[in-house]
Amino acid sequence: MGWKIDDGRPIWTQLKEQMIKRIVSGTYPSGEKLPSVRDLAGEAGVNPNTMQRALSALDQDGLTITNRTSGRCVTEDVTKIEECRKDIAHKIVKQYIRDLEELGYNKEDAVALIGKEEEE
């Protein structure tokens, strides 16, 4: 999963969102030690201070835990991770329905389109 940085939004929020996706998808599993701030920043092509800000926000949200001696780890609270995963999925579905409604489809049509895509 590569890093995608868009113009127009703060970079640290984009990094935070992408880290959350990596956590909820299992790229960084529960309890796993994360790479260092410098390593993550280098991988993403951003300033380490910007990555630090994103990771600090994850600490505040309870998705990561920082220990001075052992570094930063993903939370072991799998319920928290699953809630976050469901929240992201809910937002994606809501946006999908809004986009289709702009095209003249209703919710039933949206569900039917998903079923059709699964069959293909």
C-alpha positions in Angstrom: 0.0 0.0 0.0 1.7 3.2 -1.2 1.4 6.6 0.3 -0.8 9.1 -1.5 -0.6 12.8 -0.7 -3.0 15.2 -2.2 -2.9 19.0 -2.4 -5.5 21.0 -0.5 -5.6 19.1 2.7 -3.1 19.0 5.6 -0.5 16.3 5.0 -0.6 15.1 8.6 -4.3 14.3 8.4 -3.8 12.4 5.2 -1.0 10.4 6.8 -3.1 9.7 9.9 -6.0 8.4 7.7 -3.6 6.2 5.7 -2.1 4.8 8.9 -5.6 4.1 10.2 -6.3 2.1 7.1 -3.1 0.2 7.5 -4.1 -0.7 11.1 -7.7 -1.7 10.4 -6.7 -3.7 7.3 -4.1 -5.7 9.3 -1.0 -4.3 7.6 0.0 -3.3 11.1 -1.7 -5.8 13.3 -2.8 -5.4 16.9 0.1 -5.2 19.3 2.7 -4.9 16.5 5.6 -2.4 16.9 5.4 0.3 14.2 8.5 1.3 12.2 10.2 4.4 13.5 9.0 7.9 12.7 12.0 8.5 10.5 11.4 5.2 8.6 7.7 6.0 8.0 8.5 9.5 7.0 11.1 8.4 4.5 8.7 5.8 3.1 6.0 8.4 2.7 8.4 11.1 1.4 7.5 13.6 4.1 9.2 15.5 6.9 9.6 13.4 10.1 7.9 16.2 12.1 4.8 15.9 9.9 4.7 12.1 10.4 5.2 12.6 14.1 2.1 14.8 14.2 0.1 12.2 12.5 1.3 9.4 14.8 0.7 11.6 17.9 -2.9 12.0 16.7 -3.2 8.2 16.5 -1.9 8.0 20.1 -4.6 10.5 21.1 -7.3 8.4 19.3 -6.1 5.3 21.2 -5.1 3.4 18.1 -1.4 3.4 19.0 0.5 3.5 22.2 3.9 5.0 22.7 6.4 3.7 25.2 9.7 5.7 25.7 11.8 2.6 25.7 10.1 0.3 23.2 8.7 2.7 20.6 5.2 2.9 19.3 2.9 -0.1 18.9 -0.6 -0.6 17.6 -3.2 -1.0 20.4 -4.1 -4.5 21.5 -7.7 -3.3 21.8 -9.2 -5.2 18.9 -12.6 -3.8 19.7 -11.3 -0.3 19.1 -9.7 -1.3 15.8 -12.9 -3.0 14.6 -15.0 0.0 15.6 -12.7 2.2 13.5 -12.9 -0.3 10.6 -16.7 -0.2 10.7 -16.7 3.6 10.9 -14.5 3.8 7.7 -16.7 1.4 5.9 -19.8 3.3 6.9 -18.4 6.5 5.5 -17.5 4.8 2.3 -21.0 3.4 1.9 -22.6 6.7 2.6 -20.4 8.5 0.1 -21.2 5.7 -2.5 -24.9 6.2 -2.0 -24.6 10.0 -2.3 -22.6 9.7 -5.5 -25.2 7.3 -7.0 -28.1 9.5 -5.9 -26.4 12.4 -7.8 -26.6 10.1 -10.9 -30.3 9.5 -10.3 -30.1 6.1 -8.6 -31.8 5.2 -5.3 -30.5 3.1 -2.5 -32.1 -0.1 -3.9 -30.3 0.5 -7.2 -27.0 1.0 -5.4 -27.4 -2.4 -3.6 -28.4 -4.0 -6.9 -25.3 -2.6 -8.6 -23.0 -4.0 -5.9 -24.7 -7.4 -6.4 -24.1 -7.2 -10.1 -20.4 -6.3 -9.7 -19.9 -9.3 -7.4 -21.4 -11.6 -10.1 -19.0 -10.3 -12.8 
